[in-house]
Amino acid sequence: MRPPLVLGALAVTAVLTGALALHPVPPDAPLRPLAGSVPHWPAGVQRTGTARTGSVSFSVLLAPDRLAGAPSIRGWLQDHGLHAAPVRPAAASIPVEGPVDQVADAFHTTFARYRTAQGTVVTAPERPLSVPRELAAVTGIAGVVVADTIRPTEVARGTSPTVRGHVLADDGTCAAYWGEKVTTDWPASVVVDHRSNALCGYGPAQLREVHHLPADVTGRGARIAIVAAFDDPDVEQDTDTYARATGTQPFTAGQYRNHAPDAPDVDRCGGPEAWTEEQHLDVQAVHAMAPDATVDYWGAADCGTTAMYSRILDVVEDGHADVISLSFGSTEQLDTADDRALLNRVLVEAASQGISVFASSGNDGDYSDAGDHGAGASVASPASSPYVTAVGGTSTGLAADGSVAVEAGWETQTRFARNGAVIPPGFAYGAGGGESGTSARPTWQRDDIRRGGTGRLVPDVASIADPDTGFVTYGPHHGRTEYAAHGGTSLATPMVASMVAMSKAVTGRRIGLASPALFALRGTAALRDVRPTSAATWSPRGPDAGALWPETIAMWDTRPQSLQSGPGWDDVTGLGVPDGRAFIERFGATEAGR
């Protein structure tokens, strides 16, 4: 693996060992504010008081060509009582940790507590952090916004099927395939061309059929990494139990490796229990799609930007991955410019090593009607970075023979099953998308998408995400270890990542950032275009536990979201769904798209 940065051997040794002479910074040295270290708060965020307690884990960003100054910067940080780890050359950053009050003193700022529209408490600096001008190598400070807004993008549904004779059995109302069961209680006022009871949840073989995977493409030689928060050590055992129950292959020795965080902060981010279903879904979806691929799970110590983005860098430096799947996110409005700078440095390093990174577009549509992120449309981060491939979602109904019977973009409007009236607020969940307010539109989108604006467009591609046509996993659910149907762009993301990993393994092509190669396939048989479809499902349970409307009709690809599927690229499914042998063979080919 080539060195990520070009430095003289003496300078590299000095940076890593701290052997360069340190130059104490006078306490009255002139200061330089770092404008990108603070957020530009969206509507709905309120200051609730001053923050003086707690700790902050953050990263000092350095100019990549000035890493020789790292020892002096580390010395200055340590002089202020902060723990400064060795520099990470691949991201030109220094990981730092310390108490809030000492961070505030060192960087000449104050911290306050804020409350977001959904009630999340955030600790953040009230004004830009400043450093002495003598520390000219410092370009920014990432991660000083302490928030638990990054969350998994999986959605669990109430149906809990069982497995009998390698077949997922229904609960009496759900359908094993599209249209197998249609309730007689369907309201006359809801007229659609395609209807079915909500599906029980697809098994491993059906998941592969969503992408029309050939039987001989099983992921042999593919190396797939997953990054999320925390780690559940039971995932491998639960996945093997599921595989045996469904007649598929368990993991072989060493095929699955979990990398648990050294010091998980279990008091943050909902704790490990809030992430274990995500981990089970990611791992089991990848193993279903690519049963012969190696799977590495990397758990971060918490869900902060520093911990999550540093964990991605750990995967890159480990050198044992062709793709990385990220099934988490939050609205990009809560990122700082320096957070984005750290993320992009990590993603560029991944691309330079031939690693493709995929991120989920979220489950709150355009965020304008979800009621938990403030007013106005927004897109999710890290999916909005131009250096990651953003994955949107579909609602996909498979027929009894495994073919696609009906498919649309995943945007769900809920209605009362008895009379067809819209249930307020009318939007249950759906894939995120739209135009970034922080990242510029990359060249491959400017050339191929006829749309106004200058921001990066989300998503790039898609796969199945609707929990009413979701995937059954086996693991913790409602306090029990059981089978449960899951969806969300958390499902779509590892599926697309698996498709790209298997293509790389089959063709031997070395592709970093996948998006340009995907856009080169636009309009070919390698990508299945997704268009609006008149369809809905019926379920005896609504999307929310304890809802007052237990029987629910879920309408597909409908408003009030501004997002809907359409011909060609759209802001729900992107270019469409990677499809069959054509995708496996043509992804990354120089003649792609001709």
SULDA-V713847 format. One line per field, one symbol per residue. phi: phi as a letter, one per 20 degrees, with the letter a starting at -180 (. if undefined). psi: psi as a letter, one per 40 degrees, with the letter a starting at -180 (. if undefined). burial: b if it has 16 or more other C-alpha atoms within 10 Angstrom, else e. A space follows every 50 residues. Layout:
# SULDA-V713847
phi->???
psi->???
burial->???
This chain:
# SULDA-V713847
phi->.fffcecfgfffffffdmeffedgegfdfgdcfdfeededfffnecfdqe dcdnccdbceedfgecffeggffffffffemdedfgfdgfdlbdfcbafg ffffffdlbcdcdccffenfecdbfebgfccgffefffdacdneeebdef cfdecedffcfddclmcfeedocfdfbfnfccfeegfffddcfcbafgff pfegfffffgdlfffedcngnecddccbembdfefffffffffffdmdef fegnfdcddfffcfefedmnmgffdffffffgfffffffcfdfecdddee fbdffffffffffgffffmdbebcdcdbrbgffeeeffgfffgffffffg ffemdedccfenddlemfcfmccnenfbcedeffffeceedeccdcdeff enfeebbbfebddecffecnffegencearffrpdfecdfffffeffdde bfncegdceebbbfbfffcededcrfalncebebecbnffffffffgfff ffffffemfddegeggffffegndffcefdcgcebacdbfcefdfmffdf ecedeelcfeffebfagmfbeddmfpdgcmfgfgedgnffegne
psi->hiidihiiddddddddefeihihhhidfiiihigdeeiihhiiehhheii heiaihhihhhihdefeeeddddddddddeeihhiiigddefihhiiiid ddddddefaiiiiihideehhhhiieiiiiiiddgeeheihieehhifeh iifihiidhgiihhfehhiieddiidihedhhieehhdehhidhiiiiid hiadddddddefhideheeheihhihhaiahheedddddddddddefihi iihedhhhgiidghgeeifeiddeeddddddddddddddgeeiihhhhhi daeiddddddddddddddefidihhhgiiiheeeiidddddddddddddd ddefhhhhiieiefbeededeefiiiiiiiiedeheeihhhaiihhhiid eeihdiiiighhhiihedeeihhieehdiiiiiahiedhihidddddehg iiieihhhadaiahdhdefahhihahhfeihihihiaieddddddddddd dddddddeihhbhddddddeeheieehhhhiihgiiiiieiiehheiegd hhhhhifiieiehiiihahifdebeahhhadddddeheidehe.
burial->eeebeebeeebbebbbebebeeeebeeeeeebbbbbbbbeebeebbeeee bbeebbbbbbbbbbeebbbbbbbbbbbbeeebbbebbbbbbbbbbbbbbb bbbbebbbbbbbbbbbbeeebbbbbbbbbbbbebbebbbbbbbbbbbbbb bbbbbbbbbbbbeeeeebbbeebbbbbbbebbbeebbeeeeeebbbbbbb bbbbebbbbbbbbeeebbbbbbbbbbbbbbbbeebbebbbebbebbebbb beeebbebbbbeebbeeebebbbebbbbbbbbbbbbbbbbbbbbbbbbbb bbbbbbbbbbbbbebbbeebbbbbbbbbbbbbbbbbbbbbbbbbbbbbbb bbbbbbbbbbbbbbbbbbbbeebbeebbbbbbbbbbbbbbbbbbbbbbbe ebebebbbbbbbbbbbbeebebbeebbbbbbbbbbbbbbbbbeebbeeee eeeebbbbbbbbbbbbbbbbbbbbbbbeeeebbbbbbbbbbbbbbbbbbb bbbbbbeeeebbbbbbbbbbbbbbbbbbbbbbbbbbbbbbbbbeeeeebe bbbbbbbbebbbbbbbebbbbbbbbbbbbbbbbbbbbbeeebbe
